[in-house]
């Protein structure tokens, strides 16, 4: 597919994000999990399966730019669904939580593979550097507010 690309700006970034997220949410919905729940499970999985409650709330709040009460609600949903287990001040993936995370991660990785197919590695590296810089600058401005 040949695409005449506009200059990178907030609209181009938002369109790419929303299109890819919509595809990912389709996969998540088939498994009965929301985007926020998926990010929360991924955050715990990325730490080896157990994370302090306060650290989980802080990391997911920062990643999603969401409020702590919303993330607490998501954690409550995952705990009620027996996908996360509370152990004192930490949360751990249950077997079902790990299975769900691995299944949805594989499906969303397949989506990403299709979307990135044929894009030269150098272009992906440049895009990664640019988007990381934009994210860092936006986070710095948010921290200053």
C-alpha positions in Angstrom: 0.0 0.0 0.0 1.4 3.4 -1.0 0.4 6.2 1.3 1.1 9.9 0.9 1.9 10.8 4.4 1.2 14.2 5.9 3.6 15.8 8.3 3.4 14.2 11.8 1.1 16.1 14.0 -1.4 15.5 16.9 -4.2 14.5 14.4 -2.0 11.9 12.6 -0.9 10.4 16.0 -4.5 10.4 17.2 -5.9 8.7 14.1 -3.2 6.0 14.2 -3.8 5.5 17.9 -7.6 5.2 17.7 -7.5 2.9 14.6 -5.1 0.5 16.3 -6.8 0.7 19.7 -10.2 0.0 18.1 -8.7 -3.2 16.5 -7.2 -4.2 19.9 -10.4 -3.5 21.7 -12.2 -5.8 19.3 -9.9 -8.7 20.4 -10.2 -7.8 24.1 -14.0 -7.6 23.9 -14.2 -11.1 22.5 -12.6 -12.2 25.8 -14.7 -10.0 28.0 -12.0 -7.6 29.0 -11.8 -3.8 28.7 -8.8 -1.9 27.5 -8.2 -0.5 31.0 -8.4 -4.0 32.5 -6.0 -5.3 29.8 -3.5 -2.5 30.6 -3.8 -3.3 34.3 -3.2 -7.1 33.7 -0.3 -6.3 31.5 1.3 -4.0 34.1 1.2 -6.8 36.7 2.4 -9.4 34.2 5.3 -7.2 33.2 6.6 -7.3 36.8 6.6 -11.0 37.0 3.0 -11.4 38.2 2.9 -9.5 41.5 3.0 -5.8 42.2 2.3 -3.6 45.2 -1.2 -2.2 45.1 0.0 1.4 45.3 2.6 0.8 42.5 0.0 -0.7 40.3 -2.4 2.2 40.7 0.4 4.7 40.1 1.8 2.9 37.0 -1.6 2.4 35.3 -2.8 5.9 36.2 0.3 7.3 34.6 0.1 5.1 31.5 -3.6 5.8 30.8 -3.6 9.3 32.1 -6.6 8.2 34.2 -7.6 9.0 37.7 -6.7 6.8 40.7 -10.3 6.2 41.6 -11.0 4.8 38.1 -8.0 2.5 38.3 -9.1 1.3 41.8 -12.4 0.5 40.2 -10.7 -1.5 37.5 -8.6 -3.4 40.1 -11.9 -4.1 41.9 -13.4 -5.6 38.7 -10.3 -7.7 38.1 -10.3 -9.0 41.7 -14.0 -9.7 41.6 -13.5 -11.7 38.4 -10.7 -13.6 40.1 -8.1 -12.4 37.5 -6.2 -10.6 40.3 -5.6 -11.8 43.8 -5.0 -9.5 46.7 -2.1 -10.5 49.1 -1.7 -8.0 51.9 -0.6 -4.8 50.1 0.2 -6.5 46.7 -1.8 -7.9 43.8 -1.0 -11.0 41.9 -2.2 -12.5 38.7 -4.3 -15.6 39.2 -3.9 -18.6 36.8 -7.0 -17.3 35.0 -5.6 -13.8 34.9 -2.3 -15.0 33.5 -4.1 -17.1 30.9 -6.3 -14.2 29.8 -3.4 -11.8 29.6 -1.3 -14.3 27.5 -4.3 -14.9 25.2 -5.1 -11.3 24.6 -1.4 -10.3 24.4 -0.9 -12.8 21.6 -4.0 -11.6 19.7 -3.0 -7.9 20.0 0.6 -8.8 19.0 -0.8 -10.4 15.9 -2.7 -7.2 15.1 0.5 -5.1 15.6 2.4 -7.5 13.3 -0.1 -7.0 10.6 -0.2 -3.2 11.0 3.6 -2.9 11.0 4.2 -5.4 8.2 6.4 -4.0 5.4 7.4 -0.9 7.2 11.2 -0.7 7.1 12.9 -1.2 10.5 14.6 2.2 10.1 11.2 4.0 9.8 9.9 2.2 12.8 13.0 3.2 14.8 12.6 6.8 13.8 8.9 6.8 14.7 9.7 5.2 18.0 12.2 7.9 18.8 9.9 10.7 17.8 6.9 9.4 19.7 9.0 8.7 22.8 10.2 12.3 22.7 6.7 13.6 22.2 5.5 11.5 25.1 8.3 12.7 27.4 7.5 16.3 26.6 3.8 15.9 27.1 4.4 14.1 30.4 6.7 16.9 31.5 4.0 19.5 30.8 1.4 17.4 32.6 3.7 17.2 35.6 4.1 20.9 35.6 0.3 21.5 35.8 
